[in-house]
């Protein structure tokens, strides 16, 4: 149950970081208009160079969010693995699907993080509007790379969704059911509801703390 509490704490940290980091990272970029003073005659290379800091910052933000999410998923997975020893029929399936969530998060990161680098490469190789010939091989290569990373991110997203529903939400719901703690079950439902997702880890933390207080000390 302590690991479930840690999971709630990590999610709270992730939610706070998700509110603060965008202002901290993107603020200086938007306050400084110099990199975006591009004229109508700007080349694709100039546009790509101007947008590179923005894409790099977005990539860093996504990496941070996925990293925190991965740590939280691992902590919850270990918790469900321990609970599986107590009640295998109830927690075996969520434990397996939590592993799928972990794998999905890693795969999504492998697709999303380099995606922005491929975007800058694509922009740099866009044929000028004055060109009437066939786009260069570098442009087609950049498009192929972008589509590859999108496909990887999509596969990771599907795996993560399966793991989120069948692993995280179902697992937390069954934790609440086993220990008769409605707060955890409500938190599990709130995980997938927009805006209420910020409240979910607080409810899970409170509920797990209450269950832990009722359990006999080892």
C-alpha positions as CSV (number, residue, x, y, z in Angstrom):
1,X,0.0,0.0,0.0
2,X,3.0,2.3,0.5
3,X,3.8,2.0,-3.2
4,X,0.3,3.0,-4.1
5,X,0.9,6.1,-2.0
6,X,4.1,6.7,-3.8
7,X,2.2,6.4,-7.1
8,X,-0.2,9.1,-6.0
9,X,2.7,11.4,-4.9
10,X,4.5,10.9,-8.3
11,X,1.3,11.7,-10.1
12,X,0.8,14.9,-8.1
13,X,4.4,15.9,-8.9
14,X,3.7,15.2,-12.6
15,X,0.5,17.3,-12.5
16,X,2.3,20.3,-10.9
17,X,5.2,20.0,-13.3
18,X,2.7,19.9,-16.2
19,X,1.3,23.2,-15.0
20,X,4.6,25.0,-14.3
21,X,7.1,23.7,-16.8
22,X,5.3,25.0,-20.0
23,X,5.4,28.5,-18.6
24,X,9.0,28.1,-17.5
25,X,10.2,26.5,-20.7
26,X,8.1,28.2,-23.4
27,X,8.0,31.7,-21.7
28,X,11.4,32.9,-22.8
29,X,10.8,31.7,-26.3
30,X,7.5,33.6,-26.8
31,X,8.8,36.7,-25.0
32,X,11.6,36.9,-27.4
33,X,10.3,37.7,-30.9
34,X,13.7,37.9,-32.5
35,X,13.8,34.3,-33.7
36,X,10.4,34.6,-35.4
37,X,11.1,37.8,-37.4
38,X,11.0,36.0,-40.7
39,X,10.1,37.7,-43.9
40,X,8.1,36.4,-46.8
41,X,11.3,35.5,-48.5
42,X,12.6,33.3,-45.7
43,X,14.0,30.0,-46.9
44,X,12.9,26.7,-45.5
45,X,16.3,26.4,-43.7
46,X,15.8,29.7,-42.0
47,X,12.2,28.7,-40.9
48,X,13.5,25.4,-39.6
49,X,16.4,27.1,-37.7
50,X,13.9,29.6,-36.1
51,X,11.5,26.9,-35.0
52,X,14.2,24.5,-33.7
53,X,14.3,25.9,-30.1
54,X,10.5,25.6,-29.9
55,X,10.6,22.0,-31.1
56,X,13.5,21.2,-28.7
57,X,11.6,22.6,-25.8
58,X,8.4,20.7,-26.7
59,X,10.5,17.5,-26.9
60,X,12.0,18.2,-23.5
61,X,8.5,18.8,-22.0
62,X,7.2,15.5,-23.5
63,X,10.2,13.6,-22.3
64,X,9.7,14.9,-18.8
65,X,6.0,14.0,-18.7
66,X,6.6,10.6,-20.1
67,X,9.5,10.0,-17.7
68,X,7.4,10.8,-14.6
69,X,4.6,8.7,-16.0
70,X,6.9,5.8,-16.5
71,X,8.2,6.0,-13.0
72,X,4.7,6.2,-11.6
73,X,3.6,3.2,-13.7
74,X,6.6,1.1,-12.5
75,X,5.8,1.9,-8.9
76,X,2.1,0.9,-9.3
77,X,3.1,-2.2,-11.2
78,X,5.4,-3.3,-8.3
79,X,2.5,-2.6,-5.9
80,X,0.1,-4.8,-8.0
81,X,2.7,-7.5,-8.2
82,X,2.9,-7.7,-4.4
83,X,-0.9,-7.6,-4.1
84,X,-1.0,-10.4,-6.6
85,X,0.7,-12.6,-4.0
86,X,-2.2,-12.0,-1.7
87,X,-5.1,-12.1,-4.2
88,X,-3.9,-13.5,-7.5
89,X,-7.4,-13.8,-9.1
90,X,-8.0,-10.1,-8.5
91,X,-4.7,-8.5,-9.4
92,X,-3.0,-10.8,-11.9
93,X,-4.7,-9.2,-14.9
94,X,-4.0,-5.6,-13.8
95,X,-0.4,-6.5,-13.1
96,X,0.1,-7.9,-16.6
97,X,-1.6,-4.9,-18.2
98,X,0.5,-2.5,-16.2
99,X,3.5,-4.1,-17.9
100,X,1.9,-3.3,-21.2
101,X,1.4,0.3,-20.0
102,X,5.1,0.5,-19.2
103,X,6.1,-0.9,-22.6
104,X,3.6,1.4,-24.3
105,X,5.1,4.5,-22.6
106,X,8.6,3.6,-23.6
107,X,7.5,2.9,-27.2
108,X,5.6,6.2,-27.3
109,X,8.7,8.0,-26.0
110,X,10.8,6.5,-28.8
111,X,8.3,7.9,-31.3
112,X,7.4,11.3,-29.8
113,X,10.7,12.6,-28.6
114,X,12.6,12.3,-31.9
115,X,9.5,13.3,-33.8
116,X,10.3,17.0,-33.4
117,X,13.8,16.6,-34.7
118,X,12.3,15.0,-37.8
119,X,9.9,18.0,-38.1
120,X,12.8,20.4,-38.3
121,X,14.5,18.2,-40.9
122,X,11.3,18.1,-42.9
123,X,10.9,21.9,-42.8
124,X,14.4,22.4,-43.9
125,X,13.9,20.2,-46.9
126,X,10.5,21.6,-48.1
127,X,11.0,22.7,-51.7
128,X,10.8,26.5,-52.2
129,X,7.6,27.8,-53.7
130,X,9.5,29.0,-56.7
131,X,10.6,25.5,-57.5
132,X,8.4,23.6,-60.0
133,X,10.4,20.4,-60.2
134,X,10.1,17.2,-58.2
135,X,10.9,17.5,-54.5
136,X,14.4,16.3,-53.5
137,X,15.2,12.8,-52.2
138,X,16.0,14.5,-48.8
139,X,12.4,15.7,-48.6
140,X,10.9,12.3,-49.3
141,X,13.4,10.8,-46.8
142,X,12.3,13.4,-44.1
143,X,8.6,12.6,-44.8
144,X,9.3,8.9,-44.4
145,X,11.2,9.4,-41.1
146,X,8.3,11.6,-39.8
147,X,5.7,8.9,-40.7
148,X,7.8,6.2,-39.1
149,X,8.0,8.1,-35.8
150,X,4.3,8.8,-36.0
151,X,3.6,5.1,-36.4
152,X,5.8,4.2,-33.5
153,X,4.1,6.9,-31.3
154,X,0.7,5.6,-32.4
155,X,1.6,2.0,-31.4
156,X,2.9,3.2,-28.1
157,X,-0.3,5.2,-27.6
158,X,-2.5,2.2,-28.2
159,X,-0.5,0.0,-25.8
160,X,-0.6,2.8,-23.2
161,X,-4.3,3.1,-23.5
162,X,-4.8,-0.6,-23.1
163,X,-2.5,-0.6,-20.0
164,X,-4.1,2.5,-18.6
165,X,-7.6,1.1,-18.6
166,X,-6.9,-2.5,-17.8
167,X,-3.9,-2.0,-15.6
168,X,-3.9,1.3,-13.8
169,X,-7.6,2.0,-13.6
170,X,-8.8,-1.5,-13.1
171,X,-5.9,-2.2,-10.7
172,X,-6.7,0.8,-8.5
173,X,-10.4,0.0,-8.6
174,X,-9.7,-3.5,-7.3
175,X,-7.4,-2.1,-4.6
176,X,-10.3,0.0,-3.4
177,X,-12.7,-3.0,-3.7
178,X,-10.5,-5.4,-1.7
179,X,-9.8,-2.9,1.1
180,X,-13.3,-1.3,1.0
181,X,-11.9,2.1,0.3
182,X,-14.3,4.2,-1.9
183,X,-11.8,7.0,-2.2
184,X,-9.4,4.9,-4.2
185,X,-12.1,3.7,-6.5
186,X,-13.3,7.3,-7.1
187,X,-9.7,8.3,-7.8
188,X,-9.3,5.4,-10.3
189,X,-12.4,6.7,-12.2
190,X,-11.2,10.3,-12.1
191,X,-7.9,9.2,-13.8
192,X,-9.5,9.3,-17.2
193,X,-11.8,12.3,-16.8
194,X,-10.5,15.6,-18.0
195,X,-9.7,18.2,-15.2
196,X,-10.8,15.7,-12.5
197,X,-7.6,13.9,-13.3
198,X,-5.8,16.5,-11.2
199,X,-7.8,15.4,-8.2
200,X,-7.4,11.7,-8.8
201,X,-3.9,11.2,-7.3
202,X,-4.8,13.2,-4.2
203,X,-7.8,10.8,-3.7
204,X,-5.6,7.8,-4.3
205,X,-3.0,9.1,-1.9
206,X,-5.5,9.8,0.8
207,X,-7.3,6.5,0.3
208,X,-4.1,4.4,0.3
209,X,-3.0,6.2,3.5
210,X,-6.2,5.3,5.2
211,X,-6.0,1.7,4.1
212,X,-2.4,1.5,5.3
213,X,-3.5,2.9,8.7
214,X,-6.0,0.1,9.1
215,X,-3.7,-2.7,8.2
216,X,-1.7,-4.4,10.9
217,X,2.0,-3.5,11.0
218,X,4.4,-6.2,9.8
